[in-house]
Amino acid sequence: MNLTIAKDQLLNGLQAVQNVVSTRTTLPILSNVMMRAEGERLEFTATDLDVTICSGVEAKVGKGGATTVPVKKLFGIARELNGGEIELEVDDKNLCSLRCGPSFYKIHGLSADEFPPLPKFKDDKKVTIPQSTLKGMMRKTSFAISTDEARYVLNGIFLSLKDHKLTMVATDGRRLALVDEEVDVPEQSQGEFIVPAKAVNELNRLLQEKGEVEIKYSENQAAFTLKDEKGASILIITKLIEGNYPNYRQVIPSETKERVALPREEFLHALRRAEIMTSDKANSVKLAFGNNNLAITANAPEVGEAKESIAVNYKGKEIAIAFNPKYLIDPLNALPNDEVFIELIDELSPGVVKINGPFLYVVMPMRLT
């Protein structure tokens, strides 16, 4: 195969896919990116067998074909080349030649036949939603994914497509984030599945504010096709986490005693400052709600103490509750709203953060010291 491609197009295509390539693989083919040239497009595919990403870019293709080359080497060379256009040629022994101005490189590749084939998906299980919707939902939940491999089923985001709603949930056992949006879900497309953290990270990176995403899924895999307004697309295929997600509804408190409106930005910055005065041993901040005031304190004997005060509209009985500050900072960082609400029952019951919208966050309190 041979083609001419703009340097920035080559870099864009490689940047979209190369994150999933593992540097510590025992299979040489998995260190490579597959390049397939046809028509006026060059398509890149990379995989670690759990997550696969395909991205196509414009190119002037003289002769079509397919090969695979080490992705880190190709990206490293292309990034450092001086010049706007790169000539790329591959012979029948998968030797890839790059020419750009006075620079000339040859990279040994492997046959495209060795590259793992892409799975096929039926059309019966699919929904299409705006990319901005999925991006916003993932932003509001992905920070709560568990990293504890002993609880493998929690190492991803739970997606439920039911009752004309897309619901997403993430939890690590100490906090839970839930968001839902109205989505047109055809009867045959209803279902539930768990998308692993690695695929979630790639989606967070690649989803745009414009265009649509088509979600297809089978028993053990899901595919997300991100289409922009110009017709270009990126495909992300992932294995799903097997197992039953726990009943998250039962950890959401059914009652509330106090509901307090808080300025998100001010609350966030006060927590960030107070967090500086916590330590590994004393990693909690205390929230004390009194008459029209929220006092935030942190006290670590070996570090020092912090005191913050925020004016709030609060007339209820005095209540004090302690949380790990990180567990409050994460959702506040992810939300775009000016105002958030915290709902409390007592100092031992979970706190709930809400907004004027379809979002809910449950966080377990810490022992008051």
Secondary structure as GFF3:
##gff-version 3
##sequence-region A 1 369
A	DSSP	beta_strand	2	6	.	.	.	ID=ss1
A	DSSP	alpha_helix	7	17	.	.	.	ID=ss2
A	DSSP	three_ten_helix	18	20	.	.	.	ID=ss3
A	DSSP	three_ten_helix	28	31	.	.	.	ID=ss4
A	DSSP	beta_strand	32	38	.	.	.	ID=ss5
A	DSSP	beta_strand	41	47	.	.	.	ID=ss6
A	DSSP	beta_strand	51	58	.	.	.	ID=ss7
A	DSSP	beta_strand	60	63	.	.	.	ID=ss8
A	DSSP	beta_strand	65	70	.	.	.	ID=ss9
A	DSSP	alpha_helix	71	80	.	.	.	ID=ss10
A	DSSP	beta_strand	85	90	.	.	.	ID=ss11
A	DSSP	beta_strand	95	100	.	.	.	ID=ss12
A	DSSP	beta_strand	103	108	.	.	.	ID=ss13
A	DSSP	three_ten_helix	112	114	.	.	.	ID=ss14
A	DSSP	beta_strand	126	130	.	.	.	ID=ss15
A	DSSP	alpha_helix	131	139	.	.	.	ID=ss16
A	DSSP	three_ten_helix	142	144	.	.	.	ID=ss17
A	DSSP	three_ten_helix	149	154	.	.	.	ID=ss18
A	DSSP	beta_strand	156	162	.	.	.	ID=ss19
A	DSSP	beta_strand	165	171	.	.	.	ID=ss20
A	DSSP	beta_strand	175	182	.	.	.	ID=ss21
A	DSSP	three_ten_helix	187	189	.	.	.	ID=ss22
A	DSSP	beta_strand	191	196	.	.	.	ID=ss23
A	DSSP	alpha_helix	197	206	.	.	.	ID=ss24
A	DSSP	beta_strand	212	217	.	.	.	ID=ss25
A	DSSP	beta_strand	221	227	.	.	.	ID=ss26
A	DSSP	beta_strand	233	239	.	.	.	ID=ss27
A	DSSP	three_ten_helix	248	251	.	.	.	ID=ss28
A	DSSP	beta_strand	258	263	.	.	.	ID=ss29
A	DSSP	alpha_helix	264	275	.	.	.	ID=ss30
A	DSSP	beta_strand	285	290	.	.	.	ID=ss31
A	DSSP	beta_strand	293	300	.	.	.	ID=ss32
A	DSSP	beta_strand	304	311	.	.	.	ID=ss33
A	DSSP	beta_strand	319	323	.	.	.	ID=ss34
A	DSSP	alpha_helix	325	334	.	.	.	ID=ss35
A	DSSP	beta_strand	339	344	.	.	.	ID=ss36
A	DSSP	beta_strand	351	354	.	.	.	ID=ss37
A	DSSP	beta_strand	359	363	.	.	.	ID=ss38
###
